[in-house]
Amino acid sequence: MSNQQFYNYTQLANLLRMDKRTLINRVCRQKKFLANGLNIEDERVKVLAPPSIKLGREVLFRYTAVEQWLNQFEMK
């Protein structure tokens, strides 16, 4: 896993052109949905934020997961 590349909250918020706090709120809301029994594939959960990994106190987002998450919003 050490050779994987990750975004942190600040980097991903900049990429998405949103406030860092907004991204943090979306991830927290996503975690609450999952804790309440919704599946990660549920649209209400999936659109909030890309999948994240918590390592210690830091929340990270894999580049590949972010790319896949963004692809679902691509206009066809």
N, C-alpha and C positions, 0 to 999 in steps of 0.2 A: 504494500500500500504506500510505501514511502516514495515511489516514483510516480504516483498519481498527482495530478494537478488539481488544485482546489481554489475556489473563491471563498473569501470570508464575507461577512455581512456588508462591509463598506464597498468592497469591489463589486459584488453582485448588485447592490443598490445603484451604484454608478452605471453599471452596464444596462440595467433596466430603466435608468433615468427616473428613479423614485427615491424618496427620502429613506434613509437607513431605518428610521423608526417604523415606517410603513411596512417595510420588509419584515422587520422583527415581529410586528403585530400579525402579519399574515402567517408567518411560521408558527407563532403561538396559537393562532386560531386553528390552523391545520392540525397541530398536535392535540388540541382539545377535541376536534371532530374525531380523530383517530382514537382517542381515549374513551370517547362515548360510543364506540363500536362501529363507526363508519369505516368503510374499506378505502384504501388509498386510491382505488380506481373510481370511486364515486366522484362525479364531476365537481361537486361542491368542495371536495378536498383537493382534487388534482389541480384546479385552476389557481389556487391561492399562492403556491410557491413550489419551486422544484424540490425534490427530495434532499434532505439534509442529513448530515452526520454530526453528532456531538462528540467531540474529543476533549475530555477535560471540561474546561469552561468555554471552549470555543465551538461555535457552530460553523461547519464548512459545507460547501456545495461542490460536488465533482463537476468539472468542466463538461464531461460527457452527459451527465444527468441534466445539467442546465440546458445544453444544446438540444437534447431530446424533448425537454419540457417546452422550450421555445418553439420547436417544430410543430407542436400541436396547435399553435395559434397562427401558423403561417396561412396566409390567404391563398386559396387555390383558384 
